[in-house]
Amino acid sequence: MKTEHHIDEFILHEKETVPNPYLSTRVMAKIEGLEKVERKKASLWPTLALAASIAAVAFLGVSIGNSYVESGTPEKILNINDRQIESLGYYNLDENE
């Protein structure tokens, strides 16, 4: 019972407290100040380093791709009559073969 009385007194005391009218203005100014600090201008060097690395990788890729040389052996064409080897005449419906 005694703690309920203290809680009620505390609540009444808090309700009677007059809030500071400038508190919200100060809080919002502080928040806006933090946002301005976070929007710091980025340095140019990381951007240039990224662009240079992408260009280097592209150049190396093209260079490596152009350096490929096919084997020097000439192409040979081999014609095989698979039908004769496998005796597919047994499976054809035409009797003329």
BAZA-22975 format. One record per residue: residue number from 1; residue in one letter; chain; x, y, z of N, C-alpha, C in turn. Coordinates in steps of 0.2 Angstrom, whole numbers. Layout:
<pts>
<pt num="NUM" residu="A" chaine="A" n_px="X" n_py="Y" n_pz="Z" ca_px="X" ca_py="Y" ca_pz="Z" c_px="X" c_py="Y" c_pz="Z"/>
...
</pts>
This chain:
<pts>
<pt num="1" residu="M" chaine="A" n_px="4" n_py="-6" n_pz="0" ca_px="0" ca_py="0" ca_pz="0" c_px="4" c_py="6" c_pz="0"/>
<pt num="2" residu="K" chaine="A" n_px="10" n_py="6" n_pz="4" ca_px="14" ca_py="11" ca_pz="4" c_px="18" c_py="13" c_pz="-2"/>
<pt num="3" residu="T" chaine="A" n_px="19" n_py="8" n_pz="-6" ca_px="23" ca_py="9" ca_pz="-13" c_px="18" c_py="12" c_pz="-18"/>
<pt num="4" residu="E" chaine="A" n_px="11" n_py="10" n_pz="-17" ca_px="6" ca_py="13" ca_pz="-22" c_px="6" c_py="20" c_pz="-21"/>
<pt num="5" residu="H" chaine="A" n_px="6" n_py="22" n_pz="-14" ca_px="6" ca_py="29" ca_pz="-13" c_px="12" c_py="33" c_pz="-16"/>
<pt num="6" residu="H" chaine="A" n_px="18" n_py="30" n_pz="-15" ca_px="23" ca_py="34" ca_pz="-18" c_px="23" c_py="34" c_pz="-25"/>
<pt num="7" residu="I" chaine="A" n_px="20" n_py="29" n_pz="-29" ca_px="20" ca_py="29" ca_pz="-36" c_px="15" c_py="34" c_pz="-38"/>
<pt num="8" residu="D" chaine="A" n_px="9" n_py="35" n_pz="-34" ca_px="4" ca_py="40" ca_pz="-36" c_px="7" c_py="47" c_pz="-35"/>
<pt num="9" residu="E" chaine="A" n_px="11" n_py="48" n_pz="-30" ca_px="14" ca_py="54" ca_pz="-29" c_px="19" c_py="56" c_pz="-34"/>
<pt num="10" residu="F" chaine="A" n_px="23" n_py="51" n_pz="-36" ca_px="28" ca_py="52" ca_pz="-42" c_px="24" c_py="54" c_pz="-48"/>
<pt num="11" residu="I" chaine="A" n_px="19" n_py="50" n_pz="-50" ca_px="15" ca_py="52" ca_pz="-56" c_px="12" c_py="59" c_pz="-56"/>
<pt num="12" residu="L" chaine="A" n_px="9" n_py="61" n_pz="-50" ca_px="7" ca_py="68" ca_pz="-50" c_px="12" c_py="73" c_pz="-50"/>
<pt num="13" residu="H" chaine="A" n_px="18" n_py="72" n_pz="-47" ca_px="23" ca_py="76" ca_pz="-48" c_px="26" c_py="77" c_pz="-55"/>
<pt num="14" residu="E" chaine="A" n_px="26" n_py="71" n_pz="-59" ca_px="28" ca_py="72" ca_pz="-66" c_px="23" c_py="75" c_pz="-70"/>
<pt num="15" residu="K" chaine="A" n_px="17" n_py="74" n_pz="-69" ca_px="11" ca_py="78" ca_pz="-72" c_px="12" c_py="85" c_pz="-71"/>
<pt num="16" residu="E" chaine="A" n_px="14" n_py="88" n_pz="-65" ca_px="14" ca_py="95" ca_pz="-64" c_px="20" c_py="98" c_pz="-66"/>
<pt num="17" residu="T" chaine="A" n_px="25" n_py="94" n_pz="-69" ca_px="31" ca_py="97" ca_pz="-71" c_px="30" c_py="100" c_pz="-78"/>
<pt num="18" residu="V" chaine="A" n_px="32" n_py="106" n_pz="-79" ca_px="31" ca_py="110" ca_pz="-85" c_px="37" c_py="109" c_pz="-90"/>
<pt num="19" residu="P" chaine="A" n_px="35" n_py="106" n_pz="-96" ca_px="41" ca_py="104" ca_pz="-100" c_px="44" c_py="111" c_pz="-103"/>
<pt num="20" residu="N" chaine="A" n_px="50" n_py="110" n_pz="-105" ca_px="54" ca_py="115" ca_pz="-108" c_px="52" c_py="116" c_pz="-115"/>
<pt num="21" residu="P" chaine="A" n_px="49" n_py="122" n_pz="-117" ca_px="47" ca_py="123" ca_pz="-124" c_px="52" c_py="123" c_pz="-129"/>
<pt num="22" residu="Y" chaine="A" n_px="58" n_py="124" n_pz="-127" ca_px="64" ca_py="124" ca_pz="-132" c_px="67" c_py="117" c_pz="-133"/>
<pt num="23" residu="L" chaine="A" n_px="65" n_py="112" n_pz="-129" ca_px="68" ca_py="106" ca_pz="-129" c_px="68" c_py="103" c_pz="-136"/>
<pt num="24" residu="S" chaine="A" n_px="62" n_py="103" n_pz="-139" ca_px="62" ca_py="99" ca_pz="-146" c_px="66" c_py="103" c_pz="-151"/>
<pt num="25" residu="T" chaine="A" n_px="66" n_py="110" n_pz="-150" ca_px="70" ca_py="114" ca_pz="-155" c_px="78" c_py="112" c_pz="-154"/>
<pt num="26" residu="R" chaine="A" n_px="80" n_py="111" n_pz="-148" ca_px="87" ca_py="109" ca_pz="-147" c_px="89" c_py="102" c_pz="-150"/>
<pt num="27" residu="V" chaine="A" n_px="84" n_py="98" n_pz="-148" ca_px="85" ca_py="91" ca_pz="-151" c_px="85" c_py="90" c_pz="-158"/>
<pt num="28" residu="M" chaine="A" n_px="80" n_py="94" n_pz="-162" ca_px="80" ca_py="94" ca_pz="-169" c_px="87" c_py="97" c_pz="-172"/>
<pt num="29" residu="A" chaine="A" n_px="89" n_py="102" n_pz="-169" ca_px="95" ca_py="105" ca_pz="-171" c_px="101" c_py="101" c_pz="-170"/>
<pt num="30" residu="K" chaine="A" n_px="101" n_py="97" n_pz="-165" ca_px="107" ca_py="92" ca_pz="-164" c_px="106" c_py="87" c_pz="-169"/>
<pt num="31" residu="I" chaine="A" n_px="100" n_py="84" n_pz="-171" ca_px="100" ca_py="79" ca_pz="-176" c_px="102" c_py="81" c_pz="-183"/>
<pt num="32" residu="E" chaine="A" n_px="100" n_py="87" n_pz="-184" ca_px="102" ca_py="90" ca_pz="-191" c_px="109" c_py="91" c_pz="-191"/>
<pt num="33" residu="G" chaine="A" n_px="112" n_py="93" n_pz="-186" ca_px="120" ca_py="94" ca_pz="-185" c_px="123" c_py="87" c_pz="-187"/>
<pt num="34" residu="L" chaine="A" n_px="120" n_py="82" n_pz="-184" ca_px="123" ca_py="75" ca_pz="-185" c_px="123" c_py="73" c_pz="-192"/>
<pt num="35" residu="E" chaine="A" n_px="117" n_py="75" n_pz="-195" ca_px="116" ca_py="73" ca_pz="-202" c_px="121" c_py="77" c_pz="-207"/>
<pt num="36" residu="K" chaine="A" n_px="123" n_py="83" n_pz="-205" ca_px="127" ca_py="87" ca_pz="-209" c_px="134" c_py="84" c_pz="-209"/>
<pt num="37" residu="V" chaine="A" n_px="136" n_py="82" n_pz="-203" ca_px="143" ca_py="79" ca_pz="-202" c_px="143" c_py="72" c_pz="-206"/>
<pt num="38" residu="E" chaine="A" n_px="138" n_py="68" n_pz="-206" ca_px="138" ca_py="62" ca_pz="-210" c_px="139" c_py="63" c_pz="-218"/>
<pt num="39" residu="R" chaine="A" n_px="136" n_py="69" n_pz="-220" ca_px="137" ca_py="70" ca_pz="-227" c_px="143" c_py="73" c_pz="-229"/>
<pt num="40" residu="K" chaine="A" n_px="148" n_py="71" n_pz="-226" ca_px="155" ca_py="74" ca_pz="-228" c_px="157" c_py="72" c_pz="-235"/>
<pt num="41" residu="K" chaine="A" n_px="160" n_py="77" n_pz="-239" ca_px="162" ca_py="76" ca_pz="-245" c_px="167" c_py="70" c_pz="-246"/>
<pt num="42" residu="A" chaine="A" n_px="166" n_py="65" n_pz="-250" ca_px="170" ca_py="60" ca_pz="-251" c_px="177" c_py="62" c_pz="-255"/>
<pt num="43" residu="S" chaine="A" n_px="182" n_py="59" n_pz="-253" ca_px="188" ca_py="60" ca_pz="-256" c_px="188" c_py="58" c_pz="-264"/>
<pt num="44" residu="L" chaine="A" n_px="192" n_py="61" n_pz="-268" ca_px="193" ca_py="59" ca_pz="-275" c_px="197" c_py="53" c_pz="-276"/>
<pt num="45" residu="W" chaine="A" n_px="202" n_py="52" n_pz="-272" ca_px="207" ca_py="47" ca_pz="-273" c_px="204" c_py="40" c_pz="-273"/>
<pt num="46" residu="P" chaine="A" n_px="199" n_py="38" n_pz="-269" ca_px="196" ca_py="31" ca_pz="-269" c_px="192" c_py="30" c_pz="-276"/>
<pt num="47" residu="T" chaine="A" n_px="189" n_py="35" n_pz="-278" ca_px="185" ca_py="35" ca_pz="-284" c_px="190" c_py="34" c_pz="-290"/>
<pt num="48" residu="L" chaine="A" n_px="196" n_py="38" n_pz="-290" ca_px="201" ca_py="37" ca_pz="-295" c_px="204" c_py="30" c_pz="-295"/>
<pt num="49" residu="A" chaine="A" n_px="205" n_py="27" n_pz="-289" ca_px="208" ca_py="21" ca_pz="-288" c_px="204" c_py="15" c_pz="-291"/>
<pt num="50" residu="L" chaine="A" n_px="197" n_py="16" n_pz="-290" ca_px="193" ca_py="11" ca_pz="-292" c_px="192" c_py="11" c_pz="-300"/>
<pt num="51" residu="A" chaine="A" n_px="192" n_py="17" n_pz="-303" ca_px="192" ca_py="18" ca_pz="-310" c_px="198" c_py="15" c_pz="-313"/>
<pt num="52" residu="A" chaine="A" n_px="204" n_py="16" n_pz="-310" ca_px="210" ca_py="14" ca_pz="-313" c_px="210" c_py="6" c_pz="-313"/>
<pt num="53" residu="S" chaine="A" n_px="208" n_py="3" n_pz="-307" ca_px="208" ca_py="-4" ca_pz="-306" c_px="203" c_py="-7" c_pz="-311"/>
<pt num="54" residu="I" chaine="A" n_px="198" n_py="-4" n_pz="-312" ca_px="193" ca_py="-7" ca_pz="-317" c_px="196" c_py="-7" c_pz="-324"/>
<pt num="55" residu="A" chaine="A" n_px="199" n_py="-1" n_pz="-326" ca_px="202" ca_py="-1" ca_pz="-333" c_px="208" c_py="-6" c_pz="-333"/>
<pt num="56" residu="A" chaine="A" n_px="212" n_py="-7" n_pz="-328" ca_px="218" ca_py="-11" ca_pz="-328" c_px="215" c_py="-18" c_pz="-329"/>
<pt num="57" residu="V" chaine="A" n_px="210" n_py="-20" n_pz="-326" ca_px="207" ca_py="-27" ca_pz="-327" c_px="204" c_py="-28" c_pz="-334"/>
<pt num="58" residu="A" chaine="A" n_px="201" n_py="-23" n_pz="-336" ca_px="198" ca_py="-24" ca_pz="-343" c_px="204" c_py="-24" c_pz="-348"/>
<pt num="59" residu="F" chaine="A" n_px="209" n_py="-20" n_pz="-347" ca_px="215" ca_py="-20" ca_pz="-352" c_px="218" c_py="-27" c_pz="-352"/>
<pt num="60" residu="L" chaine="A" n_px="219" n_py="-30" n_pz="-346" ca_px="223" ca_py="-36" ca_pz="-345" c_px="218" c_py="-42" c_pz="-348"/>
<pt num="61" residu="G" chaine="A" n_px="212" n_py="-41" n_pz="-347" ca_px="208" ca_py="-47" ca_pz="-350" c_px="208" c_py="-47" c_pz="-357"/>
<pt num="62" residu="V" chaine="A" n_px="208" n_py="-41" n_pz="-360" ca_px="208" ca_py="-41" ca_pz="-368" c_px="215" c_py="-43" c_pz="-370"/>
<pt num="63" residu="S" chaine="A" n_px="220" n_py="-41" n_pz="-367" ca_px="227" ca_py="-43" ca_pz="-368" c_px="228" c_py="-51" c_pz="-368"/>
<pt num="64" residu="I" chaine="A" n_px="225" n_py="-54" n_pz="-363" ca_px="226" ca_py="-61" ca_pz="-362" c_px="222" c_py="-64" c_pz="-367"/>
<pt num="65" residu="G" chaine="A" n_px="216" n_py="-62" n_pz="-369" ca_px="211" ca_py="-65" ca_pz="-374" c_px="214" c_py="-64" c_pz="-381"/>
<pt num="66" residu="N" chaine="A" n_px="218" n_py="-59" n_pz="-382" ca_px="221" ca_py="-58" ca_pz="-389" c_px="227" c_py="-62" c_pz="-389"/>
<pt num="67" residu="S" chaine="A" n_px="230" n_py="-64" n_pz="-384" ca_px="237" ca_py="-68" ca_pz="-384" c_px="236" c_py="-76" c_pz="-385"/>
<pt num="68" residu="Y" chaine="A" n_px="230" n_py="-78" n_pz="-386" ca_px="228" ca_py="-85" ca_pz="-387" c_px="230" c_py="-87" c_pz="-394"/>
<pt num="69" residu="V" chaine="A" n_px="234" n_py="-92" n_pz="-395" ca_px="236" ca_py="-94" ca_pz="-402" c_px="233" c_py="-101" c_pz="-402"/>
<pt num="70" residu="E" chaine="A" n_px="230" n_py="-103" n_pz="-408" ca_px="227" ca_py="-110" ca_pz="-409" c_px="233" c_py="-114" c_pz="-411"/>
<pt num="71" residu="S" chaine="A" n_px="232" n_py="-121" n_pz="-410" ca_px="238" ca_py="-125" ca_pz="-411" c_px="239" c_py="-125" c_pz="-419"/>
<pt num="72" residu="G" chaine="A" n_px="245" n_py="-126" n_pz="-421" ca_px="247" ca_py="-126" ca_pz="-428" c_px="245" c_py="-132" c_pz="-432"/>
<pt num="73" residu="T" chaine="A" n_px="242" n_py="-137" n_pz="-430" ca_px="240" ca_py="-142" ca_pz="-434" c_px="234" c_py="-140" c_pz="-438"/>
<pt num="74" residu="P" chaine="A" n_px="234" n_py="-142" n_pz="-445" ca_px="229" ca_py="-140" ca_pz="-449" c_px="223" c_py="-145" c_pz="-448"/>
<pt num="75" residu="E" chaine="A" n_px="217" n_py="-142" n_pz="-449" ca_px="211" ca_py="-146" ca_pz="-448" c_px="210" c_py="-151" c_pz="-453"/>
<pt num="76" residu="K" chaine="A" n_px="208" n_py="-157" n_pz="-451" ca_px="207" ca_py="-163" ca_pz="-455" c_px="199" c_py="-164" c_pz="-454"/>
<pt num="77" residu="I" chaine="A" n_px="197" n_py="-166" n_pz="-460" ca_px="189" ca_py="-168" ca_pz="-460" c_px="189" c_py="-175" c_pz="-461"/>
<pt num="78" residu="L" chaine="A" n_px="185" n_py="-178" n_pz="-457" ca_px="184" ca_py="-186" ca_pz="-458" c_px="177" c_py="-187" c_pz="-459"/>
<pt num="79" residu="N" chaine="A" n_px="176" n_py="-190" n_pz="-464" ca_px="169" ca_py="-192" ca_pz="-466" c_px="168" c_py="-200" c_pz="-465"/>
<pt num="80" residu="I" chaine="A" n_px="163" n_py="-201" n_pz="-461" ca_px="162" ca_py="-209" ca_pz="-459" c_px="155" c_py="-210" c_pz="-461"/>
<pt num="81" residu="N" chaine="A" n_px="154" n_py="-215" n_pz="-464" ca_px="147" ca_py="-218" ca_pz="-465" c_px="145" c_py="-222" c_pz="-460"/>
<pt num="82" residu="D" chaine="A" n_px="142" n_py="-219" n_pz="-455" ca_px="139" ca_py="-222" ca_pz="-449" c_px="134" c_py="-227" c_pz="-451"/>
<pt num="83" residu="R" chaine="A" n_px="130" n_py="-226" n_pz="-456" ca_px="125" ca_py="-230" ca_pz="-457" c_px="127" c_py="-237" c_pz="-460"/>
<pt num="84" residu="Q" chaine="A" n_px="133" n_py="-237" n_pz="-463" ca_px="136" ca_py="-243" ca_pz="-465" c_px="139" c_py="-247" c_pz="-460"/>
<pt num="85" residu="I" chaine="A" n_px="142" n_py="-244" n_pz="-455" ca_px="145" ca_py="-247" ca_pz="-449" c_px="140" c_py="-250" c_pz="-445"/>
<pt num="86" residu="E" chaine="A" n_px="135" n_py="-247" n_pz="-443" ca_px="130" ca_py="-249" ca_pz="-438" c_px="125" c_py="-254" c_pz="-441"/>
<pt num="87" residu="S" chaine="A" n_px="125" n_py="-255" n_pz="-448" ca_px="120" ca_py="-259" ca_pz="-451" c_px="113" c_py="-257" c_pz="-450"/>
<pt num="88" residu="L" chaine="A" n_px="112" n_py="-250" n_pz="-451" ca_px="105" ca_py="-248" ca_pz="-449" c_px="100" c_py="-250" c_pz="-454"/>
<pt num="89" residu="G" chaine="A" n_px="102" n_py="-254" n_pz="-459" ca_px="97" ca_py="-256" ca_pz="-464" c_px="92" c_py="-261" c_pz="-461"/>
<pt num="90" residu="Y" chaine="A" n_px="93" n_py="-264" n_pz="-455" ca_px="89" ca_py="-268" ca_pz="-452" c_px="83" c_py="-264" c_pz="-449"/>
<pt num="91" residu="Y" chaine="A" n_px="84" n_py="-258" n_pz="-447" ca_px="79" ca_py="-254" ca_pz="-444" c_px="75" c_py="-250" c_pz="-449"/>
<pt num="92" residu="N" chaine="A" n_px="77" n_py="-249" n_pz="-455" ca_px="73" ca_py="-245" ca_pz="-460" c_px="67" c_py="-249" c_pz="-462"/>
<pt num="93" residu="L" chaine="A" n_px="62" n_py="-245" n_pz="-463" ca_px="56" ca_py="-248" ca_pz="-466" c_px="56" c_py="-249" c_pz="-473"/>
<pt num="94" residu="D" chaine="A" n_px="60" n_py="-245" n_pz="-477" ca_px="61" ca_py="-246" ca_pz="-484" c_px="64" c_py="-253" c_pz="-486"/>
<pt num="95" residu="E" chaine="A" n_px="61" n_py="-256" n_pz="-490" ca_px="64" ca_py="-263" ca_pz="-492" c_px="69" c_py="-262" c_pz="-498"/>
<pt num="96" residu="N" chaine="A" n_px="70" n_py="-256" n_pz="-501" ca_px="74" ca_py="-254" ca_pz="-506" c_px="82" c_py="-254" c_pz="-504"/>
<pt num="97" residu="E" chaine="A" n_px="83" n_py="-254" n_pz="-498" ca_px="90" ca_py="-252" ca_pz="-496" c_px="94" c_py="-259" c_pz="-495"/>
</pts>
